[in-house]
Amino acid sequence: MEPFNRNIYAFNQGVDKVVLKPVAKGYVAVVPALARQGVTNFFNNISMVVTTFNDALQLKGTKVPVDIARFTTNLVFGLGGLIDVASALKIESRREDFGQTLGYWGVGGGPYLILPLLGPSNPRDGVGLAVDFVVSPFFYVAPNSGAEVRWGLLALDVVNTRANLLEAEKILDTAAMDRYSFLRDSYLQRRAYLIHDGQPPTGPGTRQKTLKELEEEDMMDEPVPPRP
């Protein structure tokens, strides 16, 4: 899948360079940091609905009440989620998605896949994205008055998320590495970490391969040119 993935990755980078990154920089320049933090808090709180749904599917009975407590606390006492009151009260913040749920029940991820505009994924997590969108409150916003509000909120979420990545991106910009390979390796390791709640399996055949090992495999797959 790598030739296909690299083409999609190049397309995504082009869209980011021309559209998303300039908009995110403008957003940071215009919107005060306190307001941006409020937007981040709001969307993080909305995501607790998806987390609660997936914790229930994973039969994590002790986590569901905590998820509900966090969501309702911020909704009621945090001005609809703009203020993260729950964190101040030491209520645990977690993220679960349907891709993790499938992985929790033993469904394999399949090949690494770069999705247009959405970025790193795999077939399992791609299906998970669709399910999570239907579960999310965004899907039910303004059902009788058109989708303008829904897509407006989603656009704000994308821009705010991209703005939050501007500082972290500087590390990748200054490092001498193949960014595609680095992001691939990071994504695979992070997903394994999340699916297994921070305790990925160990032993023969279970360890996540390092970036160097993956690159060596890529080089081995390349055909050896014939001798002159």
C-alpha positions, -999 to +999 in steps of 0.1 A: +000+000+000+030+024+004+030+038-032-008+046-028-003+059+007+025+082-003+004+097-031-025+104-007-001+117+019+013+142-007-022+152-016-031+158+021+001+178+026-008+199-003-043+206+010-028+214+044-002+238+030-027+257+008-058+256+030-057+242+065-025+256+078-030+292+066-066+292+081-053+277+114-026+305+116-053+331+109-075+316+136-047+318+161-039+354+152-075+365+155-090+344+183-076+349+218-060+319+235-086+318+262-114+315+236-095+288+217-091+269+249-128+271+255-134+257+220-110+229+227-128+221+260-162+221+243-152+196+216-133+174+241-165+173+262-187+164+232-163+135+225-172+120+258-204+108+243-185+087+218-161+075+246-191+065+268-207+045+239-175+026+232-167+020+269-201+004+271-194-018+241-161-029+256-180-038+289-159-014+309-186-010+335-164+010+359-155+036+332-189+044+320-201+062+351-169+082+351-174+092+315-210+103+322-199+122+353-172+141+333-196+150+305-225+161+327-202+181+351-187+201+323-221+205+306-239+218+337-211+236+356-187+244+327-210+266+306-219+238+282-184+224+282-164+256+275-148+253+310-131+221+320-145+219+355-142+181+356-104+181+353-102+205+383-123+180+402-099+152+392-125+134+371-106+112+346-104+122+310-104+093+285-107+087+247-123+056+232-134+051+196-151+023+177-118+014+160-105+007+195-136-012+203-131-035+173-095-040+182-105-047+218-126-076+206-098-090+184-105-074+150-073-068+132-064-034+118-054-046+083-028-027+062-017+008+072-038+033+051-037+070+045-072+084+040-078+115+019-081+145+042-084+123+073-048+110+075-033+079+090-057+050+095-064+014+085-096-004+073-108-012+108-103+024+121-118+038+089-150+019+097-147+031+133-147+067+121-180+063+103-196+047+133-183+073+157-197+101+135-232+086+137-229+083+175-215+118+180-240+146+189-228+164+157-248+139+136-280+151+153-275+188+153-303+208+136-319+178+118-349+199+107-332+231+096-304+219+073-269+208+079-253+243+080-249+243+118-235+207+118-209+213+092-200+247+106-193+230+140-172+203+123-152+229+103-145+248+136-134+215+152-110+208+123-095+243+123-092+244+161-075+210+161-051+220+133-043+252+153-035+231+183-009+212+163+010+242+150+035+242+179+041+204+179+046+205+141+078+225+145+095+194+159+089+176+127+099+206+106+134+208+122+141+170+124+159+153+096+136+124+089+111+109+064+080+124+078+057+098+062+076+069+078+078+087+112+040+093+112+033+057+101+054+043+129+039+066+155+004+059+145+008+021+146+024+022+181-001+047+195-031+026+183-017-005+199-012+015+231-047+028+231-064-005+222-047-023+250-052+006+275-015+014+278-004-022+281+002-036+246+010-073+245+047-083+246+066-114+235+075-129+201+054-116+173+036-089+193+062-061+196+057-030+175+084-027+149+107+003+152+110+029+124+144+016+115+131-020+112+102-008+090+126+011+068+149-019+065+120-040+053+111-014+027+146-015+014+146-053+012+114-052-008+130-030-035+143-050-065+180-053-068+193-038-101+210-063-124+248-061-127+260-044-159 
